[in-house]
Amino acid sequence: MDFLRWLFEAQIPVGGSVLILREVLGNIFGLAGALGGMRRRVWAWPVGIAGNLLLLTVFLGNVFGSATPATLWGQAGRQVMFIGVAVYGWYRWRQAAHASGAAEAIAPRWASNRTRLLLAASLVAGTMALTPLFDSLGSYPPVWADAWTFMGSLLATYGMARGWTEFWLIWVAVDIVGVPLLFSAGYFASAFMYLFYGFFTLAGFFVWWRAARVTAASGKAVADAAVSGRAASEDAAPDLAVRA
């Protein structure tokens, strides 16, 4: 109990202001999870969940005695969403890792054009639908930005679970809107971390892009070998018939 009390009350003085320790720790766990995701390691998911639980207590503002009074329902709600989708991603990546036996849990691939359109439409439609809901709950303005970060985070996390390389670009779109929102709401630790995430996600995109090219090339080589094998079998069939 003493540890929990310390965890919920601890603050880090910075200049004339303070940072909430839970916010700093939550973002460190989130960064570690993102690094694991870039390397396609299964442990990325449980580490990320630990960060989500910490940040959930932060973005609910005064509910948990936060030093920052602004309550961001979209940011808090997306931590709950993260946990739910992370459980799905954890299960999916564990299955893939068990089946392949490789250190990398999943092979990156590109989403289809239809899937890309659905992702873009879902981001816009979800933002429009959630904005009045978050507004009625008293989320910090501009409320559409809170809704945008929520929907973008949902789609990016789901895309990561499915192994779509485009999920990194969705994170970039989230950071472009989320960083100014967090700065204006006074969540400076999260704002600086999201600013760093913006560059990190671009790096992650190119890492997965190269991995997706390797995966596609390997698949093409296997397909070509199969076609060559069938052709060789078909060519050998008449010879066998003649010899018979």
N, C-alpha and C positions, 0 to 999 in steps of 0.2 A: 504493500500500500504506500509506503514511503517513497518507493521508486516511482510509482505512478503519479503521486502528488508532485514529485520533483519534475517528472517529465512534462506534466501539464502546466506547470508554473514557470519552468525555466525559460529565461530570456537571455539574449546575447546583446550587450550594449554596443551600438555602432553610432559614433558621433553623438548627436542629440536625440537619437531614436533607439529602438530596440528591434531585434529580430526574434521571432518565436523559434525556440529550439526544435519543436516538432515540425515546423515548416522547413527548416534547414535539413533535418534528418530525413524527412519525407522526400525531399528533392534529391538528396544523395542516393537514397534507395532507388528512386526513379531513374536517375542517371545510370546507376549500376545495371538496372533492368534493361535500359535502352542499349547499353553496351553489350549485354548478353544477347539481346535481340539482333543486333547487328552481326554478332558472331554465330547466331542461330543455335544458341544453347538453351536447353530446356529450363535450366535454373533461372533464366530471365523472368519467367512468369511468377514464381513465388516471391522472388525479391521485389518485383514490381508491386505485388499485392501488399507487401509490408509497407511500402511507401504510400500506397493508396489509403491504407487505414490511418496512417499518421496525418496525411493531408486532409482527409475527411474531417478530422477533428478541428483542423485549422480553418477551413473555408466555411464552416458553420458559424464562424464569428463568435459572438457572445454566448452561444449555447455551451461552448466549452471554455469559456473564460479567455477568449483570445484577446491579445493586446491590440489587435486591429478590429475595430467595430464593424467594418463592412462585411455583410454576409453575401456570398456569391453562391446562389442556389445551383447555378449551372456548373460551377467548379466543384461544389460539394456533390451534386448529383452524379457528375461524371466519375467521381472516385468510386461510387457504388457501382456504376456501369462498368468501370475498369475491372473491378473485382469479378463481376459476373462474366464478362467476356474473357478475362484472364484465366478463369477456371476452364472455359471451353478451349482456349488456346493451349493451356498447359496439357490438357488431356489429348488434344490433337497432335501436339508436338511430341509428347511421350510415345504415342502410338507410332508416329512416323519414325522416331529414333529407334524404337524397338524393332520395327520392320526392316529398317535399312542397316542397323548396326553401326552407323557412322556417328562421328562426334557432332556433326551438324544435324540438327533435328529435322530440317526441312529443306527442300530444294527450291530456291526462289524462281518465280515464273511471272510472266506478264499477264495481266487480266485481259479478257477479251474486250473489244470495243463496246459491246453491249453492256458489259459490267462497268466499264468506265463511265458510260452515260448514266447508268443507274446510280453510281456513287455520287456523281456531280448533282444529279437531280435530287437525290436523297439529302445531300448537304444543304441545298437551297430550301427545299420543301420543309425539312426538319427544323431549320432555323426559323422559318416563317411561322411554323406551328407552335414552337416552344417559346417564342418571344413573349406573347401575351400571357402564357402560363407563368414564366419566370417573373414577369412584370407584376402580376397579381400577388406573387409570393414575396415581393419586395426586393428582388435582386438588384445589385448595384448597376447603375446606368453606365454606358448605353447597354440596354438589356439584350439587344440583338447580338452584341459581341459575346455575351455570356452564352447565349443559345448556340451561336456559331461554334464556339470552342467545345461545347458539349457534343454537338452532332459530329464535328470533325474528329474529335477524339474517339467517339464510338466507331465511326467508319474506319479510322486508321488502325485501331486496335483489332477490329474484325479482319481487316485486310492483312495485318501481320499474322494473325492466326491462320489465315488461308494461304499465306506465302506469296501474296501479290506484291511485286516490287513497288507498285505505285503508292503503297501505303505511306512511304516516306514523304512523298510530295503532299499528301493530305496533311501530315504533321507540319510541313512548312506553312501551309495555308492557315492552320490553327495558330501557329506561333506569330504570324504576321498580325493577327487580330488580338491574340491573347496577351502578348507582351505589353502593349499600351494599356489594356484593360487592367492588368495586374499592377502596373505602376500607378495608375490613377486611383486604384482601390487601396493602395498602401501595402500590398503584399510584395515587398521589395525582393526578398530572397527568391520567391517563386518567379518574379519578373526577370531577374538576372539569370536564373536557371533556364527559363524558357528562351531567353535571348541566346544563351549558349546552345540550347537544344536546336535552335534554328540552323546554326552552322553544323551541329552534329548530325541532324537529320539529312542535310545535303550530302555529307560524307557517307552516311549510311546508305543513301540512295545509290551512290556510285559503287559502293561495295556490293550491294545486292544486284545492281545492274550487271557488273562483271560476272557475278556468280550465276545470274540468269542466262548469260551468254554461254557460259561453260555448260550449264544444264541443257540448254537448247542444242549445243553442238554435240554433246554426248548422246542425246536422244536421236539426233539426226544420224550419228554414226551407227547406233544400234539398228535404226530403221533401214539404213543402207545395207548393213550386213545381213539383215533378214531378207531384204529384196534379192541380194546377191546369192544368198543361200537357196532361195526358192528358184531363182533362174538356173543355178547350177543343177539343182535336182531335176528341173524340167528338161535341161539339155541332156542329162544323163539317161533319162527315161527311154528315149528312142534307141540309144546304144544298147541298153539292157534288153530291149525288145528284140533287136536284131540278133544279139548273141543267143537269146533264148531260142 
